[in-house]
Every structure is written in C-alpha cells, then in structure tokens.
Amino acid sequence: MNHDNNVTKDLNIGIAGLGNVGEGVINLLQENSELIEKKLQKKITIKGISAKNKGKQRNCNIDSYTWYENPLELARSKEIDVFIELIGGEDGIALEVTQTAIESGKHVITANKAMIANHGNFLIELAEKNKTLLLFEAAVAGGIPIVKLLKESLSSNSITKIYGILNGTCNYILSSMENNSIGFDASLKEAQRLGYAEADPSFDVGGFDAAHKLSILSSLAFGTTIDFSSIHIEGIEKISLDDIQAAKENGYKIRLLGISEKKLSGIRQYVEPCLVSDKSLISSIDGVNNAIVVDGNFVGEITISGLGAGSNPTASSVVADIFDVANNSTVSNLGMPIHRMKDFKITEEVIDNNQYYIRMLLPNIAGSIANVTKSMADHNISLSAINQRSDGKNNTNDYASVTIVTDVTTNISVNKVLDQIAKNGQVKGLPTIIKIQQT
Amino acid sequence: MNHDNNVTKDLNIGIAGLGNVGEGVINLLQENSELIEKKLQKKITIKGISAKNKGKQRNCNIDSYTWYENPLELARSKEIDVFIELIGGEDGIALEVTQTAIESGKHVITANKAMIANHGNFLIELAEKNKTLLLFEAAVAGGIPIVKLLKESLSSNSITKIYGILNGTCNYILSSMENNSIGFDASLKEAQRLGYAEADPSFDVGGFDAAHKLSILSSLAFGTTIDFSSIHIEGIEKISLDDIQAAKENGYKIRLLGISEKKLSGIRQYVEPCLVSDKSLISSIDGVNNAIVVDGNFVGEITISGLGAGSNPTASSVVADIFDVANNSTVSNLGMPIHRMKDFKITEEVIDNNQYYIRMLLPNIAGSIANVTKSMADHNISLSAINQRSDGKNNTNDYASVTIVTDVTTNISVNKVLDQIAKNGQVKGLPTIIKIQQT
C-alpha cells in the first residue's frame, strides 16, 4: 500500500472518547513527549478531543485541547491526520465516526474489539479503498503487541495454531478460585469489588469478549476474513471449586482459552475453559494478565504475555499504532490486502482427539462407579485418573462427586458414554466436561 | 529516515554464509514462497549466494542460485537490493562484507550478535549515512522478535528494566541439572551430545554470548549507544547441584539472566546466574528456550519467550527483517537516529538492595554456624532461611555445606560479612553468592 497521505511533518491527531483508555493515551503523549519526539523525529499534536461530557472530572489534563461537541465533526476535521476512536460499542456512533474518518481520508486507530470483530472486514475494505490505515493493536489483549507480531514479525510463517488467555476478568476469577480456595460466586464478587469485573459480568465470564479478540487473531494468523459468528463459545460459569481442586490434584489448572487452529478442511475457532498442565507456561499466567501462544512452521512456539487491559497498557498499544502511522507504515491492515484473503471456512472436522476431564454426581450405591467405568471401557476410553470425593459441597447423602481424567480419546466417544450413563439414570444433572489442552 | 532506495518492485537478495541459519533462510523462502508473495505483494528472489565450500552437503537446495566465490563481490553486486550476512564472527570477513554492502547502498540483514555488539555503533552510523537499513532481529534470541518489539511496539514507553534468559545452552544445562539431579559437568556433557553446546563451551557457559545480546537490548531499550565492554559478566560454571537443590528447597530456581536497568546515574548491565521464584513466569522457561521481560512506564511488564536459537527460528527472524525492507520501513535501525542517542553511561551506584543466596563450607565444629549468624546480625542482615546439609558431595568429615537465604540487604553488607568470616578462617574456599532477582 502506498498512501497518498504520508506524514512527513508533525502528526496531528484527534481523540474521540475519553474514558480510561483515552485518559491513558493523553497521559502517555504528555508524559513521554520528549522521548516520542526523539524516536519519531516528529511531534505528535492533539488537535482536537471529543467525549460525551466536557465537564466530567478526568484523570488527565485536557485544558489545552480544542473540544468538539460532535465527534463526527472531529472525524472530518482538516486539522487532523489521524482519528482515534475510543468511544466503544459494536456499532452506533463508534462505527459512524470510524466510517466518516476513513471516508475523509484519515488514518484511524481504534481499541474497539467489538466493532472490529463485527464490522472489521467492511471497515478495512473501506480503508484500503481510501488508502488509509485502520489500526487496532489496542483491540486485542491490552498492552500486548500481538497484532503487529502477527502482521509483521511472524508474517512469513505458516501458522498452525494460535491460542491464549484473552480475558483478564475470567483469568482473575479462575486464578483467585485456585489460589484462595473460594467458589465462582465469591471470586466474581471479589473481582467486581476490585474493578476487574463489570456489574453485569456476562459479557466477560460468558466468553464473548475473548471471542471478539480471537476472531481478530484468527484473521491475522490464517489470512482469512474476520468471522466472529462461527466461534463456538463457552464461558466459565460452570466451573466449580471442585473442578479447580480436582484439576490441581491431577497436575492441571483451569484457564479460559481462545483457540484457533488450522485443520485440513478449514479453521476451527473456539473459546472454552480448558485444563492445562500446571508445568506449562500458560498455566503460570495469573490474575488479570493475558497471554498468547503462536505456533509457526519455522519460528516454533512464541509466547507473549502482559497486562491485557487497563488504561495505561492499552494506551501503549494505541500509541504504538500512532508510531506506525508516523513511520508511514505500508503494511496492510490485516497483514495482506483484504481481497487476497480467503473467506473464512469453518472446518467440518468434528472429531477431536484429546484427554478429557469429566465431573459427575453419581448415586451413593454399590456399583455406580463400576457402571461408569464399564461404559467407558465399552467405548475404548481408558482412564488416567478417577477420584471420588467424600466431602465437598456437591455431595449429598445420596450422591458423590466423581471426577475422571481420561487418556486420549475422541469427543464422540465421550459423548456416547455420557448419553448412555444419562439414559441409565445413573447421574444427577449434567456432567461437566472440560477438554485437556496440550500446551 | 527516507531511503533513496525504496523497493517498489520485487526484492532481490544475496546471502553470504550457508551454515544452519543460511540453510533455514533458503528453506523458509522456498517453502513459504506463496504465502510470502501474498503478504508482500512482491516476490523475494535470491540473486546470489556465497559460502566457503560450494560442494558441501547441505540441508537445502541451492541448485538454481548464482554462486559467488567471493562474498565481497556479492556485497557489491548490482543484482541485489539486500545483502544478508550469515558468515558470523566479530570482525574479519563478516565485518568487511557488511561494510562493503552498506557502502554499496545495500540494505543489510545480519544474525551476527558479536559483530553488532562490538561494531554496531560504527555500522549503524555508516548505514544512516548511506540511507540503508541495517537490521539484526536474528542477532538476539533466535526466533523471538524482541528487536522489533522494542524498536516499534514498545517504543513510546520509557523502559525501566529489561532482563531475560538469553542463552539456550546455559538454560538447558541449568534446567537439566534441576530436572535430572545431575551435576554441572554431566549436564554440560549431555548438552554437547545433543548439539546444544559447543566442544569448547566457554563462550556460552561463561556468559559472553548472553552479554552480546544484552548489549543490543540495552541500546534499544534505553536509547544509549551499544556498549558491550561495560557489562559485568559471570557464567554458570560455579553453579553446583547443591545450589540447584538448596534453591529448590527454598522455592527458587537458578537461571542465567542478562539484566539491564535504569538507575538515576546511568544504566547498569550485567549477566549472572540468579535465583528466581519458582512461581515466576521466567522460572518456567526450560531447556533451550529464551525469554525476555520488558518493563515500560505505561505498558507494564511484557514477557516474550520462544526458541532462542536453531536454524528455523533464526531464519524466521532473518525473513522478518526482509519483510521490513520489502515494506520500506522507515524506522531507525536502533529505534532512533544514532546521533540522538546518549552515549552509554555506566552507573556509579554500587549499592544493591537484594535478597542473597549464600553457600559456604564451614568447619564441623560447635559454634561455627553461630559465628556466621552472629556476624550477619552485626551487619543487620536478617535471615530468611538457613540449612546445613549433612550429606552431599561437598561435605567432608571436617566441613559441612551451609546455605543461607538472606532477607533484603545490600551487597556491601554481604561482602563485609564474608570478609569477616574469611578473616576468622572459619570458611573453606570461596563462598558462592547468588543474587535473588525480583521477578
């Protein structure tokens, strides 16, 4: 891509949206201005800002900037080279200002994962037509520069798999359950108290936020257009302290992973809680941190981790994108021109070879475990570990919590066994099944 | 930087040196050629190759390439835009061809850490004068794209500290001692058998290779010119199985770290074995892997890990640099023009606040530990743990191996205590002192 609007002089930017991230960007540009000018040999000047409420108390000083009541006006302003969209939200005003800025020939930088996940293909095509950059490092994993890593540093590799911890809220909840031996509800409440979870946490704990990010990573890794809708999503609501402890006893931790892998027939994308070996790098990622593992055919496995959210780390990614504009980057927005990307094709391979963790409530009567193990043997599933817990809150006088770790088998065999057990009326409620991810 | 020699058409390259890395580069360019052309919208064409021995059996197919007996001729050739130096060696022919290529207006890509550590400032100044790129992603940590991460993604951050595991040989030896309970010599021998250590391992185990890489990282992180000579270097030869096991009992692992940190009066660079918490991310880096932790004032801590050596991972980094040339990167070779960099200033701060691990041989007589602990108390050093091992090969009838973990104190106090103990003739040989690195 050769831009008509290369920036040879100082760079003038406009910022719409002054929440946490917007404040961080302004603080970074102010605090590190000397360093930035030395690096770029250009000044970055904030020529205009816009937000809902001008009078609001803010954690940054905006006194010297021109205020725009209407962000659309800022998006069109001849004063700016770069428009920074930090309003948020999948569509509505965020989408409108982004589109307007691109059509006005501005480079656009955004932290808006929902918008890119849902409208990225359209916006990037529009940006290519207008010869502008549309950059979104801050949309995936906060301060971790995974977008540029995939788009540039690892770009010559054929990627076979990318996976990671993409949601800090879930990771905080799971690692706090593990470290403090508390249940899901208590851990969520603690996360809310600390500001790591929203009052309505369903978007995070349900896996949707991780899925937004995964859709962007898939596209960058595999050269496919962005396809959020095909992601299989499971959240962490079903994970109990029992699961965490049974996993621990067997040498595992539970992490919510977003995984995208290349199969012969297409790409498979899913977000779900997984068991990972407690010796693996990914299992050592605690609290609100994020981590991503990329497996390339020459580079091997690269793992990158850091703060996946927060004002300052996310601001670092926004400003990294400003640097790319200032350096007149010619790299395509998704690593290659969108017309050269494949349309996303969901794999039809449904057979999954894995070890599985299964927890179920079985009647406290002679032979009930024998029935289950017999059924497993009938389906050629061999067991790696089995444990019946005599205490634990899920146990009643009539039922015992039984956890099983299988050897490698298929999802199909596991489902057949569980169907059979359910039919025989031997199990109470739905068993919890968690994949053991090879890491 | 605006180049006079922007590449708008296909990119023609010459490769000098066809060892492991050269073979990997040729294999990558061949195997992933379709992907590469799709990403770059340019072809990368190998227009010439040169190595010592044309007839040598190689792990790549070079039949279709023009052979240059003299790499200097390739460096000057009008056929190429980019010269790739993979000959190796601090100076000699590698330095000569690099200089010639730059003076002939070629972009140069190198994997040669020794050359960049020792002659980087000169070569980069020369490249800037000739408006060419001099890129060296492959010179630091194999496949890990840490150079670009510092130069671009984290460039707006003021870095306070960068440290990491920069030598796969040492990390292999230390983690194998730990995992297999074998001594240094046995572990080294195993590493040599597996090809992870040279016949003469002193360059790796002595810490010099890690120091070469650290000097480059320091420069990128802190905006100082490269200064290899000021690095304080200690190797891992002094580490015994006793140390590894005593560390383990206290919740630590031993890793050879390269560390560069900003102090008020300058930058401090050192390579030395350190104790790191066995709960830390860096402690989970096993075998020949490398890992680097960067601490920036906005991004916080970013950790990146992967294969730190080997044909294919290093080739991935060389080709990443080719991508930067093909994309007409305008980023300065060290992240900012060399005339804007500070000359390296070694800090004069010699007081170090740390916990320390100390192992010493004390006489097997009543009161000898009491004397040591009394001396520590006199110097206000409080102890976190103390252990006398009754077995272990370092014990004789007359002496016992005693390991101590101190609370936070200064290097000065520790040295005073050890001087005093030595003066009193209470200790056999030199105590081993290892810093506990906060991770």
Interface residues (C-beta under 8 A of the other chain):
Chain A: G24 N27 L28 E31 N32 L35 I36 K38 K39 Q41 E137 G143 I144 P145 K148 L149 E152 S153 L154 S155 S156 N157 S158 G223 K279 S280 L281 S284 I285 G296 N297 F298 V299 G300 E301 I302 T303 I304 S305 G306 L307 G310 N312 P313 A315 S316 S317 V319 A320 I322 F323 D324 N327 N328 S329 T330 V331 S332 G335 M336 P337 R340
Chain B: G24 N27 L28 E31 N32 L35 I36 K38 K39 Q41 E137 G143 I144 P145 K148 L149 E152 S153 L154 S155 S156 N157 S158 G223 K279 S280 L281 S284 I285 G296 N297 F298 V299 G300 E301 I302 T303 I304 S305 G306 L307 G310 N312 P313 A315 S316 S317 V319 A320 I322 F323 D324 N327 N328 S329 T330 V331 S332 G335 M336 P337 R340
